[in-house]
Amino acid sequence: MAYKPPLMDLHIATTRRGFYSGFTRSVAIPSKILVSALIVWAITVPENAASVLNALNGAMLSSFASWYIWVVALFLLLCIGLALVPSTGRLVLGLPDDKPEFSRFSWFSMMFGAGIGIGMLTFATAEPMYHFANNPNVITGETTGSASSNVTSAYVWSFLHWGFSAWACYALVGLSLAYFSYRRGLPLTVRSGLTPLFGKHLSGIGGHVVDIVAVVATILGVAQTLGFGVEQFVAGLSRIGFGDWIISENGKPSAMGIVVALIVILGASTLSALSGVGKGIKWLSNLNMGLSFFLLAFFILFGSTFFGLGSLVSGLSAYLVELPRMLFTVWHADGTETGDALAAWQGGWSVFYWAWWIAFAPFVGVFLARISRGRSIREYVLGAIVIPSLMCFVWFTIVGGTAIDLTLNATAGDAISGAGQESQLFVMLDLILADGLAWGMAAIVVVLLLTYLVTTADSAILIVNTINAAGEENPKGRAHIVFWGVALSLVVGGLLLVGGLNAIKTAMVIGALPFSFVMFLMCIALIKAVIRDAIRDKNGIQSFYVAE
C-alpha cells in the first residue's frame, strides 16, 4: 500500500577493514574476476574467443533485435512523459531545499564529455558519410546513394542514433538513481533503482547480481567508446608527425601505437579519477567543452556552413516527423533481397547503437545522478536529453555536412569516403586548409581527443568504484581505482590487438543485454514510485528522506 512511507534504508554490507575496507566484496571480487577472465580469454585464446563471441552475438541479434528497439522507445517516452506532466516535472531530485552542486555549464560539460564526446569526434564525419551512401531509404529505392536527394535521409538516420533515444538511455538510469538516492536516502548504486519492486531483498544476492551486471556492462560499453577513440587518437598522432611506427601496413594503428596510446590515456585517467569529480574531472570537462566549441566555430567559419545549416533544418524536421515511426519499426529477414538487407542494416546500426548506449548507461547514469542533485526532473530531462541531442545535431550537420558537400561538389573525390572512419576528420582538414594550418588544427583535435578519452575513462573508473563501494560517492580505494584503470586498458588493448573493434563491439552487445532487462525493471519501479509518492503526498505521508 502507498499509505506508509517508502523504503528509505537499504543496507548493503561492506568490509570494515583490510584491502576491501569500505567495499562490498560480493560485488567487487566477482566483477574483477569476470573482467579479468575476459581479458585472459581474449589474449590467450583469441580464435576461440572470437568464435564464441561471434556465435553469441549472431544469436542475440536475431532473437533480441525487437527487444532492443522497443525497450529504448520506452526509455524515451517515459523520460519525456515525466518531464511534461506538471506534478512530476517539478519534483526535485533531492530534498525540497537542495541546490545544484555545479553550475549549468560545468554540469553540462561533465555530462556531455562523459556521455558522447569521443564518439562525436569520430562519427560526426563518418556516420553522415556512411548513411549518405547507404541507408534504409536507399535500400528501399526511395533515394539514391551518394546523391543530393539522399542528404536529408542521411541525417535522419544519424539523428536517430545520436539523438533523443541515445540520451534517454543515460537519462533513465540517472533519473532513477537520483530519485531513489537523493529523495529516499538510498545508496547511489544501481540496485537502488529497483527497490519499489524488490525492497530489502536487494540487500542480498539479488542486489549484488544487479550491481555486478552494471559493472561488467560499464567496462564493455566504455571499452567500445575508448576503442573508437584510441584508433582516432593514434591516427591523429600519425598525422601530426609522431612517426610511421604507430601505424601498421594496412593503415590501422600498430600494436605499439595502441599500447603507447593506452598508457598515456589510462595513466592520465587514473590520476584524474584519484582527484575526484570536483577537481580533475570537472576541470577536464570544462576544457574539452571549450575546445569543442572552438572546433565547431572553426567549421562554421571555414566549412560548408550554409550547406550544413540547410541539412540541419531539413534533417531535424524530417527526424521529428519520422521519429514515432522509427522508434517502433523492426525489420525481419524474410528471404527477400530488400527484407534481408533492411534487417542486416538495422542489426549492424540501430541495434548495435542501442546496445552500446545501454552498456554505457550504468556508467553515465550513475555519473549523471552524482552531478544532478538539486535539479528538477524537467530541468534534468531538458539538460540530459534535449540540449545534448541538439548539440549533436548541430555538430553532425556542420562537420559532417562539410564532408558531404566536399564529396558532392567533387572537391574531395573519394578521399574522405575512402579513408577509414578514424582518419576522415583529418583528411577533411587537409582538404580545407593549407599544410601548416591543417597540422595545427589536427594537433588541436588530438588534444581534444585526449581530453575526451581521459574524461570518459576517469569518470568510468570512478563510477565502477562507486558501485563496488555500495554507492559511496568518494570511496577511499586508491588501489581499486588503479586496478580498474589497468583493467580497462587491458580490455581495450587486448580486444583491439586480437580482434580489432569488431571484437569489442561483439563483447559489448552481449554484455548490454542483461542490463537492458535491469533498465526495463527500473522503468516499472520508477513509475510505481512516482504514482505512490503522489498518493502519499495527498495523504500527508512522508515520501522523502529527512536526515535525523
C-alpha atoms as one frame of an Amber mdcrd trajectory, in Angstrom:
protein
   0.000   0.000   0.000   1.042   3.606  -0.569  -0.280   4.672   2.866   3.064
   4.201   4.581   6.486   5.778   3.934   8.615   4.131   1.230  11.767   2.144
   1.898  14.476   4.600   2.946  17.104   2.262   4.349  18.750  -0.349   2.113
  21.623  -1.960   3.936  24.489  -3.161   1.744  27.200  -4.885   3.740  30.712
  -3.510   3.252  34.022  -4.752   4.610  35.254  -2.790   7.622  38.989  -3.453
   7.407  41.680  -4.754   5.087  42.184  -4.293   1.364  38.429  -4.137   0.670
  37.636  -1.767   3.526  34.548   0.244   2.541  33.740  -2.022  -0.410  31.161
  -4.759  -0.982  33.307  -7.832  -1.515  30.351  -9.733  -3.036  30.273  -7.188
  -5.869  33.896  -6.065  -6.207  35.528  -9.507  -6.306  33.134 -11.206  -8.804
  33.293  -8.109 -11.033  37.078  -8.222 -11.077  37.081 -11.984 -11.732  34.666
 -11.679 -14.693  36.566  -8.796 -16.295  39.930 -10.476 -15.690  38.637 -13.734
 -17.193  37.541 -11.844 -20.321  40.992 -10.278 -20.628  42.821 -13.595 -20.219
  40.442 -15.377 -22.593  40.719 -12.734 -25.320  44.515 -12.571 -25.140  45.450
 -16.232 -24.632  42.956 -17.958 -26.961  41.842 -15.201 -29.359  40.460 -17.531
 -32.031  38.226 -19.379 -29.570  37.123 -16.077 -28.002  36.255 -14.600 -31.399
  34.344 -17.723 -32.453  32.261 -17.932 -29.274  31.573 -14.193 -29.128  30.502
 -14.093 -32.773  28.163 -17.063 -32.324  26.554 -15.479 -29.245  26.315 -12.134
 -30.995  24.573 -13.624 -34.022  22.060 -15.477 -31.874  21.310 -12.404 -29.790
  20.865 -10.075 -32.750  18.414 -12.478 -34.363  16.467 -13.086 -31.146  16.554
  -9.733 -29.371  16.582  -7.089 -32.130  12.916  -6.281 -31.473  13.549  -6.105
 -27.732  16.311  -3.516 -28.140  14.180  -1.357 -30.453  11.086  -1.376 -28.246
  12.773  -1.023 -24.874  14.742   2.060 -25.987  11.472   3.593 -27.214  10.069
   3.000 -23.713  13.026   4.791 -22.101  12.470   7.895 -24.226   8.703   8.011
 -23.783   8.978   7.609 -20.009  11.567  10.380 -19.574   9.636  12.827 -21.766
   6.362  11.927 -20.067   7.728  12.527 -16.561   9.119  15.899 -17.635   5.907
  17.073 -19.324   3.477  16.134 -16.544   3.430  19.224 -14.280   3.286  17.334
 -10.985   6.302  15.153 -11.779   8.270  17.649 -13.850   8.719  19.998 -10.902
   9.876  17.291  -8.489  13.394  17.956  -7.211  15.985  15.203  -7.447  16.790
  15.542  -3.792  15.229  17.172  -0.779  12.993  20.215  -1.378  15.678  22.719
  -0.330  18.609  21.030  -2.121  20.542  23.222  -4.571  22.698  22.039  -7.520
  26.359  21.486  -6.689  27.666  22.538 -10.117  26.984  25.464 -12.414  24.935
  24.647 -15.501  27.984  24.982 -17.754  30.090  22.588 -15.643  27.100  20.250
 -15.255  26.501  20.129 -18.979  30.235  19.871 -19.758  30.749  16.851 -17.499
  27.561  15.200 -18.733  28.369  15.739 -22.401  32.034  14.765 -22.119  31.260
  11.529 -20.306  28.234  10.692 -22.435  29.220  11.136 -26.038  32.305  13.279
 -26.660  34.679  10.706 -28.163  32.098   9.124 -30.426  31.026  12.526 -31.667
  34.536  13.312 -32.897  34.721  10.012 -34.775  31.181   9.737 -36.066  30.253
  13.367 -36.795  32.028  12.832 -40.102  31.896   9.055 -40.519  28.208   8.376
 -39.844  26.645  11.018 -42.140  29.094   9.956 -44.843  28.098   6.310 -44.471
  24.360   6.987 -44.478  24.849   9.378 -47.387  25.998   6.312 -49.339  23.552
   3.779 -47.892  20.580   3.740 -45.528  17.095   2.145 -45.434  15.755   4.740
 -47.868  18.419   3.715 -50.369  17.727   0.023 -49.768  14.008   0.504 -50.464
  14.711   2.648 -53.533  13.240   5.882 -52.155  16.531   7.764 -52.563  19.808
   7.282 -54.428  23.016   6.654 -52.545  25.703   9.376 -52.653  23.306  11.769
 -54.405  21.938  15.119 -53.249  18.500  13.544 -52.814  19.899  11.378 -50.025
  21.337  14.117 -47.784  18.220  14.558 -45.651  17.812  10.806 -45.207  21.457
  10.521 -44.150  20.795  12.943 -41.327  17.503  11.407 -40.268  19.270   8.120
 -39.523  22.292   9.831 -37.969  19.989  11.826 -35.678  18.096   8.683 -34.733
  21.266   7.029 -33.438  22.808  10.057 -31.704  19.722  12.000 -30.657  16.904
  11.679 -28.147  16.947   7.870 -27.941  20.652   7.695 -27.120  20.453  10.249
 -24.336  17.229   8.733 -22.988  19.164   5.541 -22.148  21.534   7.557 -19.976
  18.859   9.835 -18.575  16.592   6.985 -17.486  19.265   5.386 -15.298  20.408
   8.736 -13.904  16.845   9.840 -13.195  16.017   6.612 -11.394  19.142   6.620
  -9.239  18.930  10.326  -8.401  15.280   9.915  -7.414  15.869   6.999  -5.068
  19.277   8.065  -3.756  18.604  11.746  -3.094  14.876  11.704  -2.321  14.864
   8.487  -0.311  18.399   8.385   1.039  19.259   5.062  -0.605  22.804   4.169
  -1.744  23.920   5.650  -5.084  24.159   2.285  -6.784  22.157   0.572  -9.482
  20.202  -1.784  -7.240  18.537   1.188  -5.505  16.538   1.835  -8.673  14.688
  -1.461  -8.173  13.663  -1.023  -4.519   9.948  -0.360  -5.262   9.806  -3.849
  -6.799  12.069  -5.944  -4.578  12.517  -3.932  -1.399  15.039  -5.119   1.177
  15.697  -8.316  -0.801  18.158  -6.190  -2.773  20.456  -6.152   0.244  21.445
  -9.708  -0.623  22.444 -11.819  -3.612  19.876 -10.353  -5.999  21.181  -6.840
  -5.425  24.779  -7.998  -5.767  23.975  -9.572  -9.154  22.363  -6.338 -10.388
  25.455  -4.311  -9.458  27.834  -6.884 -10.970  25.893  -6.766 -14.252  26.155
  -2.958 -14.151  29.931  -3.053 -13.603  30.589  -5.528 -16.433  28.280  -3.641
 -18.823  30.066  -0.408 -17.931  33.520  -1.820 -18.639  32.414  -3.228 -22.014
  30.480  -0.108 -23.014  33.355   2.191 -22.137  35.791  -0.194 -23.879  33.774
   0.248 -27.090  33.960   4.032 -26.834  37.646   4.033 -25.945  38.346   1.634
 -28.814  36.986   4.122 -31.341  38.802   6.960 -29.593  42.145   5.178 -29.388
  42.135   4.419 -33.113  41.367   8.052 -33.967  43.910   9.300 -31.409  46.649
   7.166 -32.968  45.629   8.331 -36.461  45.899  11.915 -35.202  49.339  11.320
 -33.706  50.461   9.918 -37.056  49.024  12.955 -38.850  50.947  15.450 -36.695
  54.232  13.611 -37.173  54.805  11.083 -34.410  56.228   8.615 -36.919  55.183
   5.649 -39.020  55.774   3.210 -36.169  52.329   3.885 -34.707  50.559   2.848
 -37.940  50.678  -0.666 -39.406  50.941  -1.527 -43.106  47.157  -1.755 -43.509
  46.730   1.817 -42.283  45.360   0.785 -38.874  47.065   1.545 -35.537  50.003
  -0.742 -34.845  50.314  -2.786 -31.669  52.928  -0.373 -30.363  50.730   2.610
 -31.239  47.807   1.112 -29.304  49.990   0.309 -26.281  51.512   3.796 -26.141
  48.127   5.484 -26.571  46.570   3.402 -23.792  49.457   4.089 -21.411  49.027
   7.842 -21.946  45.220   7.837 -21.814  44.614   5.424 -18.949  47.543   6.755
 -16.938  46.120  10.283 -17.089  42.611   8.920 -16.454  43.654   7.077 -13.321
  45.372  10.174 -11.921  42.286  12.266 -12.695  39.964   9.690 -11.081  42.097
   9.780  -7.931  41.404  13.529  -7.683  37.603  13.052  -7.742  34.688  14.668
  -9.580  35.071  18.185  -8.233  38.692  18.597  -9.321  40.276  16.697 -12.224
  37.071  15.526 -13.931  35.395  18.944 -13.670  38.497  20.760 -14.961  38.989
  18.389 -17.891  35.282  18.539 -18.789  35.335  22.336 -18.946  38.500  22.195
 -21.077  37.130  19.730 -23.620  33.843  21.624 -23.864  35.771  24.821 -24.626
  37.870  23.055 -27.262  34.719  21.517 -28.757  33.153  24.943 -29.216  36.413
  26.178 -30.759  36.469  23.315 -33.265  32.798  23.837 -34.097  33.444  27.558
 -34.585  36.277  26.673 -36.962  33.964  24.605 -39.158  31.320  27.328 -39.061
  33.911  29.790 -40.393  35.781  27.560 -42.840  33.447  24.651 -43.559  30.277
  24.336 -45.637  28.188  26.295 -43.146  25.180  27.114 -45.333  25.018  23.542
 -46.607  25.228  22.295 -43.026  22.543  24.651 -41.729  20.258  23.640 -44.583
  20.859  19.991 -43.710  20.153  20.777 -40.049  16.750  22.294 -40.836  15.676
  19.621 -43.315  17.161  16.728 -41.347  15.759  17.825 -37.986  12.296  18.460
 -39.438  12.218  15.048 -41.091  13.626  13.389 -37.959  10.906  14.826 -35.724
   8.198  13.773 -38.188   9.625  10.281 -38.690  10.686   9.626 -35.078   7.424
   7.986 -33.887   7.590   5.510 -36.760  11.329   4.861 -36.472  11.106   4.248
 -32.731   8.978   1.137 -33.224   9.923  -0.162 -36.684  11.576  -3.579 -36.649
  12.753  -5.235 -39.852  12.969  -9.025 -40.026  14.849 -11.107 -42.576  12.134
 -12.543 -44.831  14.149 -14.202 -47.605  13.779 -11.250 -49.974  16.724  -9.124
 -51.006  15.191  -5.952 -49.593  13.916  -7.516 -46.371  17.218  -9.219 -45.613
  19.162  -6.039 -46.376  16.954  -3.944 -44.078  17.257  -6.464 -41.240  21.037
  -6.637 -41.664  21.280  -2.849 -41.728  19.211  -2.473 -38.560  21.230  -5.133
 -36.750  24.507  -3.517 -37.726  23.419   0.036 -36.932  20.332   0.689 -34.789
  20.533  -2.472 -32.665  24.279  -2.011 -32.247  23.784   1.580 -31.120  21.003
   0.737 -28.679  23.208  -1.966 -27.166  26.112   0.493 -26.994  24.068   3.177
 -25.214  22.555   0.609 -22.838  26.006  -0.750 -21.968  27.164   2.831 -21.421
  24.061   3.695 -19.349  25.091   2.383 -15.892  28.280   4.433 -16.015  26.767
   7.621 -17.452  23.563   7.164 -15.445  25.331   6.909 -12.073  27.546   9.829
 -13.103  24.524  11.937 -14.142  22.828  11.190 -10.840  26.027  12.088  -8.970
  26.188  15.566 -10.550  22.444  16.344 -10.812  21.284  16.540  -7.212  19.017
  19.530  -6.612  17.681  19.834 -10.163  14.042  19.290 -11.086  13.029  16.373
 -13.271  12.003  18.801 -16.033  15.377  20.597 -15.946  17.173  17.273 -15.757
  15.414  15.853 -18.838  15.964  19.084 -20.759  19.658  19.090 -19.827  20.239
  15.367 -20.218  18.237  14.615 -23.402  17.134  17.659 -25.403  20.135  20.007
 -25.207  22.827  17.316 -25.761  20.851  15.984 -28.734  20.631  19.439 -30.297
  24.378  19.846 -29.761  24.975  16.578 -31.606  22.632  17.607 -34.435  24.493
  20.886 -34.970  27.872  19.146 -34.800  26.873  16.404 -37.243  25.432  18.817
 -39.799  28.227  21.393 -39.679  31.165  18.948 -39.543  29.628  16.003 -41.405
  27.850  18.377 -43.787  31.193  19.809 -44.827  32.410  16.305 -45.697  29.254
  15.555 -47.708  29.427  18.915 -49.514  33.098  18.404 -50.422  32.177  14.977
 -51.793  29.128  16.214 -53.713  30.948  19.078 -55.417  33.850  16.785 -56.379
  36.407  18.737 -54.332  37.187  15.679 -52.212  36.565  12.928 -54.765  36.711
   9.713 -52.749  39.412  10.997 -50.378  37.035  11.247 -47.412  34.731   8.327
 -48.203  37.720   6.108 -48.965  39.502   6.810 -45.680  38.946   4.795 -42.514
  36.475   6.339 -40.088  39.299   7.155 -37.684  41.046   9.267 -40.346  38.154
  11.027 -42.097  38.207  14.153 -39.929  41.946  14.625 -40.514  41.543  14.067
 -44.276  38.848  16.747 -44.346  41.101  19.227 -42.517  43.808  18.600 -45.126
  41.320  19.431 -47.880  40.104  22.641 -46.253  43.395  24.138 -45.053  46.963
  24.649 -46.199  49.520  22.248 -44.757  50.645  24.350 -41.796  47.150  25.300
 -40.685  45.904  21.746 -41.235  48.683  20.468 -38.965  47.724  22.986 -36.267
  44.048  22.035 -36.366  44.965  18.337 -36.348  47.016  18.969 -33.205  44.009
  20.652 -31.551  41.818  17.672 -32.478  44.397  15.318 -30.925  44.368  17.338
 -27.691  40.552  17.358 -27.709  40.504  13.605 -28.282  42.856  13.114 -25.365
  40.716  15.211 -23.008  37.548  13.361 -24.058  39.235   9.985 -23.688  40.609
  10.848 -20.271  37.286  12.323 -19.095  35.364   9.249 -20.215  37.810   6.780
 -18.726  38.310   8.542 -15.392  34.560   9.006 -14.935  34.018   5.308 -15.667
  36.718   4.253 -13.208  35.204   6.444 -10.516  31.670   5.150 -11.134  32.727
   1.476 -11.141  34.417   2.113  -7.817  31.261   3.808  -6.510  29.112   0.804
  -7.432  31.608  -1.559  -5.816  31.583   0.599  -2.677  27.801   0.291  -2.157
  27.148   3.765  -3.525  29.809   5.656  -1.577  30.351   8.715  -3.788  34.017
   9.190  -2.903  35.321   5.736  -1.996  38.779   5.672  -0.452  40.123   2.900
  -2.609  43.156   4.227  -4.445  44.409   0.705  -5.187  40.999  -0.208  -6.638
  40.990   2.902  -8.842  44.390   1.851 -10.162  43.125  -1.713 -10.713  40.162
  -0.567 -12.804  42.353   1.817 -14.770  44.710  -1.046 -15.649  41.828  -3.470
 -16.278  40.079  -1.039 -18.626  43.274  -0.501 -20.607  43.834  -4.266 -20.862
  40.249  -4.889 -22.023  40.565  -2.232 -24.742  44.112  -3.188 -25.717  43.531
  -6.935 -25.576  40.381  -6.870 -27.712  41.868  -4.345 -30.162  45.021  -6.383
 -30.624  43.316  -9.772 -31.065  40.181  -8.787 -32.981  40.021  -5.055 -33.534
  36.886  -3.026 -32.936  34.674  -5.920 -34.051  35.773  -7.953 -31.029  34.951
  -5.091 -28.662  31.655  -4.464 -30.455  30.631  -8.104 -30.149  31.521  -8.350
 -26.456  29.699  -5.090 -25.743  26.457  -6.129 -27.474  26.453  -9.340 -25.418
  27.209  -7.535 -22.164  24.443  -4.990 -22.741  21.590  -7.499 -22.916  21.368
  -8.376 -19.188  21.455  -4.720 -18.238  18.661  -3.902 -20.692  16.367  -6.063
 -18.536  17.561  -4.223 -15.429  16.706  -0.906 -17.107  13.250  -2.181 -18.054
  12.607  -3.043 -14.412  13.895   0.409 -13.436  11.175   1.932 -15.643   8.455
  -0.045 -13.872   9.929   0.777 -10.461  10.135   4.499 -11.230   6.536   4.639
 -12.462   5.378   2.805  -9.355   7.363   5.103  -7.066   6.132   8.333  -8.661
   2.475   7.262  -8.517   2.674   6.052  -4.923   4.602   9.128  -3.785   1.857
  11.310  -5.245  -0.713   9.338  -3.203   1.476   9.695  -0.106   1.749  13.463
  -0.579  -2.033  13.810  -0.902  -2.462  11.905   2.360   0.234  13.788   4.246
   2.567  10.789   4.445   6.315  11.302   4.269   7.641  10.450   0.779  11.240
  11.627   1.008  14.148  11.066   3.334  14.725  13.522   6.189  18.101  13.391
   7.919  17.842  12.937  11.669
